[in-house]
Amino acid sequence: MTQEHLKGITRRALLSRSMATWALAVSGAGFIAAPDAAWALEVAVITPEQMATLMQMARDIYPHDKVADQYYAIAVKGYDSADSKDMVAAGIDELNAAAVAQGHASYLAIGWEKDRVKVLQAIETGVFFQTVRAGLVTGLYNQKEIWPIFGYEGESFSQGGYINRGFDDINWL
């Protein structure tokens, strides 16, 4: 940006725009990579931009600061299929149209979570939003790698239940 472009822009606005830009590196080669972590996600049917939008949407629907982006990527990877391609494209078009209606360039261009949530609220009754939200319940929370973050030790039936396994050891009540 030139000095002329920076006039009238606050430090906070500049930082919020740059944070949205650095969240994920979207490559034209068909994959998404995290610039600050050692993981990447290859997409076969949908575009990398659509996958990045799905990942941001997933993070905004079920926000957990301690859960890394790679787990959100795993949760939405199932939408990279021929069966979901049209639904994803139409849904993201609807999402971006809602963002534009609220004065943003696109959903991914929105720097603040509260502003992205307002856009999601505009489409929350639609099939696309409800499908993604419902799929995230199992797609995200069935990943055993993130269970320790939430303090969940897994199922207990195979170990005789919770009664003799510290069912009362929660410290947050």
C-alpha positions as CSV (number, residue, x, y, z in Angstrom):
1,M,0.0,0.0,0.0
2,T,1.2,3.5,-0.7
3,Q,1.1,6.3,1.8
4,E,-1.9,7.7,-0.1
5,H,-3.9,4.5,0.3
6,L,-3.1,4.4,4.0
7,K,-4.6,7.8,4.8
8,G,-7.8,7.3,6.7
9,I,-7.2,3.7,7.6
10,T,-6.7,2.9,11.3
11,R,-4.1,0.5,12.6
12,R,-6.9,-1.8,13.8
13,A,-8.4,-2.0,10.3
14,L,-5.0,-2.6,8.7
15,L,-4.3,-5.4,11.1
16,S,-7.7,-7.0,10.7
17,R,-7.3,-7.0,6.9
18,S,-3.8,-8.5,7.1
19,M,-4.9,-11.2,9.5
20,A,-7.6,-12.4,7.1
21,T,-5.1,-12.5,4.3
22,W,-2.6,-14.7,6.3
23,A,-5.1,-17.1,7.7
24,L,-4.6,-19.7,4.9
25,A,-2.4,-19.8,1.9
26,V,-4.7,-20.7,-1.1
27,S,-2.7,-22.1,-4.0
28,G,-3.9,-22.3,-7.6
29,A,-2.4,-25.8,-7.7
30,G,-5.4,-27.3,-5.9
31,F,-4.3,-27.2,-2.2
32,I,-4.5,-25.1,0.9
33,A,-1.5,-24.8,3.2
34,A,-1.2,-23.2,6.6
35,P,1.7,-20.7,6.5
36,D,2.4,-21.2,10.2
37,A,2.0,-25.0,10.5
38,A,3.1,-28.2,8.8
39,W,0.0,-29.3,7.1
40,A,-1.7,-28.9,3.8
41,L,-5.0,-30.0,2.3
42,E,-5.4,-31.1,-1.3
43,V,-8.7,-30.5,-3.0
44,A,-9.9,-32.5,-6.0
45,V,-13.4,-31.3,-6.9
46,I,-14.1,-28.0,-5.3
47,T,-11.7,-25.0,-5.6
48,P,-9.1,-24.1,-3.0
49,E,-11.0,-20.9,-2.3
50,Q,-14.2,-22.8,-1.7
51,M,-12.4,-25.1,0.7
52,A,-10.9,-22.1,2.5
53,T,-14.4,-20.6,2.8
54,L,-15.8,-23.8,4.2
55,M,-13.0,-24.0,6.8
56,Q,-13.6,-20.4,7.8
57,M,-17.3,-21.0,8.0
58,A,-16.6,-24.1,10.2
59,R,-14.4,-22.1,12.5
60,D,-17.1,-19.4,12.8
61,I,-19.9,-21.9,13.5
62,Y,-18.0,-23.9,16.1
63,P,-15.2,-21.5,17.3
64,H,-12.5,-23.1,19.5
65,D,-9.3,-21.1,19.8
66,K,-7.4,-24.2,20.9
67,V,-8.4,-26.4,17.9
68,A,-6.0,-26.1,15.0
69,D,-7.2,-25.3,11.5
70,Q,-6.1,-28.8,10.3
71,Y,-9.0,-30.4,12.3
72,Y,-11.5,-28.0,10.7
73,A,-10.0,-29.0,7.4
74,I,-10.6,-32.7,8.1
75,A,-14.2,-31.9,9.2
76,V,-15.1,-30.2,5.9
77,K,-13.0,-32.4,3.6
78,G,-16.0,-34.6,2.8
79,Y,-17.5,-31.7,0.9
80,D,-14.8,-32.0,-1.7
81,S,-16.8,-34.5,-3.7
82,A,-18.8,-34.6,-6.9
83,D,-22.0,-35.2,-4.9
84,S,-21.4,-32.0,-3.0
85,K,-19.8,-29.8,-5.6
86,D,-23.0,-28.0,-6.8
87,M,-24.4,-27.5,-3.2
88,V,-21.0,-26.1,-2.1
89,A,-20.8,-23.7,-5.1
90,A,-24.3,-22.5,-4.7
91,G,-24.0,-22.2,-0.9
92,I,-20.8,-20.2,-1.1
93,D,-22.3,-17.9,-3.7
94,E,-25.2,-17.3,-1.3
95,L,-22.7,-16.7,1.5
96,N,-20.7,-14.2,-0.5
97,A,-23.9,-12.5,-1.7
98,A,-24.9,-12.0,2.0
99,A,-21.4,-10.6,2.7
100,V,-21.7,-8.2,-0.2
101,A,-25.2,-7.1,1.0
102,Q,-23.6,-6.2,4.3
103,G,-20.8,-4.2,2.6
104,H,-18.0,-6.7,2.4
105,A,-16.1,-7.9,-0.7
106,S,-16.7,-11.6,0.2
107,Y,-17.1,-13.8,3.3
108,L,-13.3,-14.6,3.4
109,A,-12.5,-10.9,3.1
110,I,-14.2,-10.1,6.4
111,G,-11.6,-9.6,9.1
112,W,-13.7,-9.7,12.2
113,E,-15.4,-12.8,13.5
114,K,-18.5,-10.9,14.7
115,D,-19.0,-9.5,11.2
116,R,-18.7,-13.0,9.7
117,V,-21.2,-14.3,12.2
118,K,-23.7,-11.6,11.1
119,V,-23.3,-12.9,7.5
120,L,-23.8,-16.5,8.7
121,Q,-27.0,-15.4,10.6
122,A,-28.3,-14.1,7.3
123,I,-28.2,-17.5,5.7
124,E,-28.6,-19.8,8.8
125,T,-32.1,-21.1,7.8
126,G,-30.9,-22.2,4.4
127,V,-30.1,-25.8,3.3
128,F,-26.3,-25.1,2.8
129,F,-25.8,-23.6,6.3
130,Q,-27.8,-26.3,8.0
131,T,-26.0,-29.1,6.0
132,V,-22.6,-27.8,6.9
133,R,-23.5,-27.1,10.6
134,A,-25.0,-30.6,11.0
135,G,-22.0,-32.2,9.3
136,L,-19.6,-30.4,11.6
137,V,-21.1,-31.9,14.7
138,T,-19.7,-35.3,13.9
139,G,-17.0,-34.2,11.4
140,L,-15.2,-32.1,14.0
141,Y,-16.1,-33.6,17.4
142,N,-15.5,-37.2,16.4
143,Q,-11.8,-36.6,15.9
144,K,-10.1,-38.4,18.8
145,E,-7.1,-36.1,18.5
146,I,-9.0,-33.1,19.8
147,W,-10.9,-34.8,22.6
148,P,-8.2,-34.0,25.2
149,I,-8.6,-30.3,24.4
150,F,-12.2,-30.6,25.7
151,G,-11.3,-32.9,28.6
152,Y,-13.2,-35.8,27.0
153,E,-11.7,-39.2,27.7
154,G,-13.7,-41.1,25.2
155,E,-16.5,-43.7,25.6
156,S,-16.6,-45.6,28.8
157,F,-18.8,-48.6,28.1
158,S,-15.8,-50.9,27.1
159,Q,-14.1,-49.9,30.4
160,G,-17.1,-50.6,32.7
161,G,-18.7,-47.2,32.6
162,Y,-18.0,-43.9,34.3
163,I,-18.8,-44.8,37.9
164,N,-15.4,-46.2,38.7
165,R,-13.5,-43.9,36.3
166,G,-13.8,-40.5,38.0
167,F,-17.2,-39.4,36.7
168,D,-17.1,-36.7,39.5
169,D,-13.6,-35.4,38.8
170,I,-14.8,-32.4,36.8
171,N,-13.5,-29.2,38.3
172,W,-15.5,-26.6,36.3
173,L,-18.8,-27.0,38.3
